[in-house]
Structure formats: structure tokens, C-alpha cells
């Protein structure tokens, strides 16, 4: 009788664990993958989306088996999750590099260029063409 109680308790624990794993694999993992995907894709500036289409295709290719072939009993579920996170990590690294390039090279150069004075403009009254040419020549000599 005691052995039956222990066996019953063991089966009950196994069923609870199985249910938790099913819940985790079917609902929580896909939600985490979706949230991470949305977060990473949301970081792509609109001007870069056409340039990143090959990399977006890699992420889509990594996600696709989970949409069509895998279920919670699949043996390759861990490999699938790792491949999706790896593709997202590579895309995020590319996004970081592209954003750094824009910020520290392009925007910095444009900001420096905007500080350069090309010509002096009058503040009180209009200049004649001759005076404008003379002042402009003085600025560049």
C-alpha cells in the first residue's frame, strides 16, 4: 500500500513536471523568441532596412522551422532556439556597428562641416556685390 502511494506520488510529480515543460516549451519559449525578435528588429533604422535584407532573411530562415516543423516534443528544439538566438545576436551586432558608423563617422563629420563658415553675411544692411566678394576673399585667404 505504501509502495502504491509512493508510485502514485511519483506519477503525479511526473505529470506536473511534464505539464510545466509543455507549458514552457509551447508558450513561454515562443513568446521569449518573439519578444527578442521584435526588440532586435525594432532597433533597425528605416534607412538601413533595405541594406539589411540579406541578414533579415537569415533571421527569417532561422525562425521558419519553428513555424512549420517543430513542436514541443521535437528533439531538436534546443538547437532551434540556439540558432534563432545566434541569428538575432549576429543581426544585433550588425545593427550596432551600422549605428556606430552613422553616429561617429557620418554625423560627426556633418556636424563639423556645419560649423565651417563659408562666407560672412551682413547683420545690419545689405552688401553690394563688390563688398560681398571682397569679404568672401578675405575669409578664404
C-alpha positions in Angstrom: 0.0 0.0 0.0 2.8 2.4 0.9 4.6 1.5 -2.3 1.4 2.3 -4.3 1.2 5.7 -2.6 4.8 6.5 -3.5 4.3 5.3 -7.0 1.1 7.5 -7.3 3.0 10.4 -5.9 5.8 9.8 -8.3 3.4 9.7 -11.3 1.7 12.9 -10.0 5.0 14.7 -9.9 6.0 13.4 -13.3 2.7 14.7 -14.8 3.1 18.1 -13.1 6.7 18.3 -14.4 5.6 17.2 -17.9 2.8 19.8 -17.9 5.3 22.6 -16.8 7.7 21.6 -19.5 4.9 21.6 -22.1 3.7 25.0 -20.9 7.3 26.3 -21.0 8.1 24.9 -24.5 4.7 25.7 -26.1 4.0 29.2 -24.7 6.9 30.8 -22.9 9.8 30.0 -25.3 7.9 31.2 -28.4 7.0 34.4 -26.5 10.6 35.0 -25.5 11.8 34.4 -29.0 9.1 36.7 -30.4 9.9 39.4 -27.8 13.6 39.2 -28.6 13.0 39.3 -32.3 10.7 42.3 -32.0 13.3 44.1 -29.8 16.2 43.5 -32.3 14.2 44.3 -35.4 12.9 47.4 -33.8 16.4 48.8 -33.5 16.9 48.8 -37.2 16.7 52.4 -38.6 14.3 52.7 -41.5 17.0 53.8 -43.9 19.0 50.6 -43.2 16.2 48.0 -43.7 16.8 47.6 -47.5 20.5 47.2 -46.9 20.0 44.6 -44.2 17.6 42.4 -46.2 20.1 39.6 -46.6 20.6 39.5 -42.8 16.9 39.7 -42.1 16.5 36.7 -44.5 19.0 34.8 -42.3 16.9 35.5 -39.2 13.7 34.5 -41.0 15.4 31.3 -42.2 16.4 30.5 -38.6 12.8 31.2 -37.3 11.0 29.4 -40.1 11.4 25.7 -38.8 9.7 26.7 -35.6 6.7 27.9 -37.5 6.3 24.9 -39.8 8.0 21.7 -38.5 8.8 21.9 -34.8 6.5 21.2 -31.8 7.1 20.8 -28.1 8.1 17.2 -28.4 10.8 17.8 -31.1 14.2 16.6 -30.2 15.9 19.5 -32.0 14.1 22.2 -30.0 17.2 23.3 -28.1 19.2 23.5 -31.4 16.4 25.6 -32.9 16.3 28.0 -30.0 20.1 28.4 -30.1 20.1 29.0 -33.9 17.4 31.7 -33.6 19.2 33.5 -30.8 22.5 33.2 -32.7 20.9 34.8 -35.8 19.4 37.5 -33.7 22.8 38.1 -32.0 24.6 38.5 -35.3 21.9 40.9 -36.6 22.1 43.0 -33.4 25.9 43.2 -33.8 25.5 44.4 -37.3 22.9 47.0 -36.2 25.2 48.2 -33.5 28.1 48.6 -36.0 25.9 50.4 -38.5 24.5 52.8 -35.9 28.0 53.4 -34.6 29.2 54.1 -38.1 26.5 56.7 -38.7 26.9 58.3 -35.3 30.7 58.6 -35.0 31.7 58.9 -38.7 28.9 60.4 -40.7 27.1 62.6 -38.2 30.3 63.7 -36.6 31.7 64.9 -40.0 28.4 66.6 -40.9 28.4 68.3 -37.5 31.9 69.5 -38.0 31.1 70.7 -41.6 28.1 72.6 -40.3 30.4 74.7 -38.0 32.5 75.8 -41.0 31.8 79.3 -42.1 31.7 79.6 -45.9 31.0 83.3 -46.0 30.2 86.2 -43.7 26.7 87.7 -44.0 25.8 91.2 -43.2 23.8 91.8 -40.0 22.6 95.4 -40.4 22.3 96.3 -44.0 22.7 94.5 -47.4 26.1 94.5 -49.0 26.9 95.3 -52.6 28.3 92.5 -54.7 31.7 94.0 -54.7 31.8 94.2 -50.8 30.5 90.6 -50.6 33.2 89.4 -52.9 35.9 91.3 -51.0 34.8 89.9 -47.7 34.5 86.4 -49.0 38.0 86.6 -50.5 39.4 87.8 -47.1 37.7 84.8 -45.3 39.4 82.2 -47.5 42.9 83.8 -47.6 
